[in-house]
Amino acid sequence: MSDSETPSLYAAREPIFPKRVSGLFRNLKWGIMIVTLGIYYITPWLRWDRGPELPDQAVLVDLASRRFFFFWIEIWPHEFYFIAGLLVMAGLGLFLFTSALGRVWCGYACPQTVWTDLFILVERWIEGDRNARLRLHRQKKLDFRKARLRLTKWTTWLLISVATGGAWVFYFTDAPTLLVNLATMNAHPVAYTTIAVLTLTTFIFGGFAREQICIYACPWPRIQAAMMDEDTLVVGYREWRGEPRGKHRKAEGAEALGDCIDCMACVNVCPVGIDIRDGQQLECITCGLCIDACDDMMDKIGKPRGLIDYMALTDESRERAGMEPKSVWKHVFRPRTVMYTILWASVGFALLFALFIRSDIDLTVAPVRNPTFITLSDGTIRNTYEVRLRNKHGEERPFRVTVSGDPSLHVTVEGSPYEVVPVPADSTKLARIYVMAPKGSTPAEAERTEFRFWVEDTASGERAYKDSVFNGRAN
């Protein structure tokens, strides 16, 4: 067989044109899309007054100052464990929802799903519903009408993509200022590059790749199987009720047919183009649109709803035997989901506890090791420490540095005759601190003396401490 006759191992993508459907799950998807897109686009423009020394953007990832602002909460670099904890909570939440309800994240809240829904909505507004879009796709000739519709659709997609990329960069600097700089071409090249990359990916992923991202690029369909079991609620087809399927309800033998009339409504509304009647498939994102389409058809032919529905594998055997399925709550609340819920809540409570007990002042201590200590002319032993003082208040605060643990130790601040160090508002200051022990104040065998650094905010009386070690013998 020649190279030209070698069959291709890859099939060309057939575009999917989902049909419009209405119902409970479609309305739920509309609501989630509006809420999530609203949060994404509006959040950078929310203002929050933190005083003259701090940014007034409610949610801001300040890379220059290496801090994260979320309304009244300010996360410093040394508090990155808060971000790590939130990521752990997000992962546990994903495990919890997948274990209980399958790929509901993929079907309702995943950014790929949300923006694809938005792009399909635009496509439907401009080109019409499924049949009209199919006719336009199959039309080989590029006439004026087809060119006009395609250009209008792509332009609208591009505007949405630009807004998507622009909204992302607004989270990293003051949004109104950056908008002016972008419009006047005075923004940093990184901002333009980021917007361009996100615009391109949104345009391609939401407009053209669509279900291909979910099927081939995203790893979650492969991972989700480890989170699911026979009690997980997923979208399924009641084969024992629907089969044998058939369209001709008045023909001879129609009484032997099942409830499925093979109308293909469930296939026509599916955003990933599968037939749920073939059983559970990796491509299914559990969006529930096929449920809405099937329920609508059952209403029209006078059959009970639920031919396609959320169900668990354990329900199949029960219903085939004529028994009632388990209640939804028994599927949702079971040992695995309870364990995930407890873990998720534990991490959340731990983060809240750490957030409320953290101090507005802090310090880190680094002993200067070269030399470890020096002996002054009068026999006094001196250790040097670099102490970084952190002031989280919105105004400058004077911090007094003292030590405890050994009454013979006393402190001096380099460049100042006082023990007080002024620290600017919402910033850190590095101070070189000398801790000294007079001659004869420590026992001969004491090579190392443990003590504690104390920092006191003289304005509020708030205190913080760090333990350290004093090196050397003062004999």
HELIX and SHEET records of a PDB file:
HELIX    1   1 ASP A    3  GLU A    5  5                                   3    
HELIX    2   2 LEU A   24  ILE A   42  1                                  19    
HELIX    3   3 THR A   43  TRP A   45  5                                   3    
HELIX    4   4 PRO A   77  GLU A   79  5                                   3    
HELIX    5   5 TYR A   81  LEU A  101  1                                  21    
HELIX    6   6 VAL A  104  VAL A  104  1                                   1    
HELIX    7   7 TRP A  105  ALA A  109  3                                   5    
HELIX    8   8 PRO A  111  GLU A  127  1                                  17    
HELIX    9   9 ARG A  130  ARG A  138  1                                   9    
HELIX   10  10 PHE A  144  VAL A  169  1                                  26    
HELIX   11  11 PHE A  170  PHE A  172  5                                   3    
HELIX   12  12 ALA A  175  ALA A  183  1                                   9    
HELIX   13  13 PRO A  189  ILE A  204  1                                  16    
HELIX   14  14 PHE A  205  ALA A  209  3                                   5    
HELIX   15  15 GLU A  211  GLN A  212  1                                   2    
HELIX   16  16 ILE A  213  ALA A  217  3                                   5    
HELIX   17  17 TRP A  220  ILE A  223  1                                   4    
HELIX   18  18 GLN A  224  MET A  227  5                                   4    
HELIX   19  19 GLU A  239  GLY A  242  1                                   4    
HELIX   20  20 ALA A  254  ALA A  256  5                                   3    
HELIX   21  21 ALA A  265  ASN A  268  1                                   4    
HELIX   22  22 ILE A  276  ASP A  278  5                                   3    
HELIX   23  23 LEU A  289  ILE A  301  1                                  13    
HELIX   24  24 LEU A  313  ARG A  320  1                                   8    
HELIX   25  25 VAL A  328  VAL A  332  1                                   5    
HELIX   26  26 PRO A  335  ILE A  357  1                                  23    
SHEET    1   A 3 VAL A  59  ASP A  62  0                                        
SHEET    2   A 3 ARG A  67  PHE A  70 -1                                        
SHEET    3   A 3 ILE A  73  ILE A  75 -1                                        
SHEET    1   B 2 VAL A 234  TYR A 237  0                                        
SHEET    2   B 2 ILE A 308  MET A 311 -1                                        
SHEET    1   C 3 ILE A 361  PRO A 367  0                                        
SHEET    2   C 3 ILE A 381  ASN A 391 -1                                        
SHEET    3   C 3 ILE A 374  THR A 375 -1                                        
SHEET    1   D 4 ILE A 361  PRO A 367  0                                        
SHEET    2   D 4 ILE A 381  ASN A 391 -1                                        
SHEET    3   D 4 SER A 427  ALA A 437 -1                                        
SHEET    4   D 4 HIS A 410  VAL A 413 -1                                        
SHEET    1   E 4 VAL A 420  VAL A 423  0                                        
SHEET    2   E 4 ARG A 397  SER A 404 -1                                        
SHEET    3   E 4 ARG A 448  ASP A 457 -1                                        
SHEET    4   E 4 ARG A 463  ASN A 471 -1                                        
END                                                                             
